[in-house]
Amino acid sequence: MRKYTNILVTILVLGCIAFTAGGAIADSDHGHGHGPDEAMGHLNAAISHAKGAVMHGGEGHAGEVSKHAAESIAHAKGAIHSMPSKNPHGAEAISHIKEAVTHLQAAVKHGDQGHADQATSHANEGVNHLGGAAMHAKEVH
């Protein structure tokens, strides 16, 4: 009987360890996406492309504004997907990124229509919101 008790205790202990480890793994991305490092990588790329859109817009290159704004949107969406949304700073970063995407979409639209000035203005607003997102994202742990 003692042998079976030891086996049951061992199984119970291993089960508890497995349960605890499984919870830690499930929570490792803070509830959304793939984690803060991946999110920051996407966010930095989004900022870089948005700044490129602004630079080209200043030169009157409406088509280039559209291209860079579209690339920025793709990375911004990757950042949203990867950002830990259960963290308050992550949630605030996501809010800023979504606002940036709205402006970047307008930049693409105006750039495609050849309106470099309007496209640049929206791209610049996108840069501002992505910068705000980056400030919050740096606080995500």
N, C-alpha and C positions, 0 to 999 in steps of 0.2 A: 504494500500500500504506500509506503514512504517513497518508493521509486516513482510511482505514478504522480504523487504530489509534487515531487521535484520536477518532473516533466511538465506538469501543468503550470507550475510557477515559472519555469523557463519560457514556456510558450506565452504566458501572460506578459512577462517582462519584454520579450521580443516583440510582441504585438503592440505594446505601449511605445516602444522605441520606434517601430515602423510608423505608427500613427502620428507621433510627434514629428518625425522626419518628413512625412508626407505633408503635414500642415506647413512646415517651414518651407518646403519646396513650393507649395501652392501659393504661399504668401510672398515669395521672393521677388515677384514682379510688382508688388504693392497693389495688386488688384486689376491691372490693366496692361496689356501689351507686353513688352519684353524688357522693360527696365529703364532707369534714368540714363545710363551710358548710351544706349542705342538712341534714346529720345534726343539727347544732347547732340549726338552726331548728325541726326536728321535736322535738328533745329539750326545748328551751325551752317549746314549746307543750304538750308532754306534762306537764312540771313545772307549768305554769300551771293546766292542767285538773285535775291531781291535787290541787294546793293548793285549788282551788275545791271539789273533792269533800270535802276535809277540813273546809273552812269550813262548807259546807252540812251536813255530818254533825254538826258541833258545834251546829248549830241544830236538829237532829233531822229534817232533810229527807232521808230515806232515798232517795226517788226521784231527787232532785238529785245525790246521791252517785253513783248508778248512771249518770246521764247524763254527768256530768263524768268519771267513771272510764272510761266507754266512749270518750269523746273522747280521753282521755289514752292509752288503749290504741292507738287508731288512729294517733296521732302517734308513740307509742313504736315501733310496727311500722315506720313510715316512717323513724324514726331507725336502727333495726336494718338496714333495707334500704340506707340511705345511708352507714352508718358504714364507714370503711375497715378491714376485718377483718384485713388483713395486718399492720397496725401493732399492736404489743403493747398500747398504750393503747386503740386502737379495739376490740381483742378483749376487753379487760377492761370497757370501756364496754358492749359488747354483752351481756356476761354479767350486768352489773348491770341493764340494761334488761329482759332476759328475766325476771329475778327480780322486777322491778317489775311487769311484765305479769302474772305469776302472782298477785301480791297485788291488783292492780287488777281482775283477773277475779273474785277472791273478793269484792272490794268491790261489784262489779256484782251478783253473786249475792245477797249479803246485803242490799244496797240494794233489789233487786227483791222481796225477802221482807219488807221493812219493818224490818229490823234495823239501824237507823242506827248504833248503837254499834259493832257488829262491822264494818259496812261502813266506818266512819270509821277504825277501827284498821287495817284492811287498806289503805285509801287512804293513811294516814300512812306505813305501811311502804313503799308504792309511792313516795311522795315521797322517802323516805330513800334508796332504791335509785337513783332517777332522779338525785338529787343526787350520789351516788357516781359514776354514769355520767358526769355533767357534768364532774366533776373530771378524769376520765380523758380525756374527749373534748376538753377544752381543750388537752391535750398532744399531740393528733394533728396531725401536720404533713404 
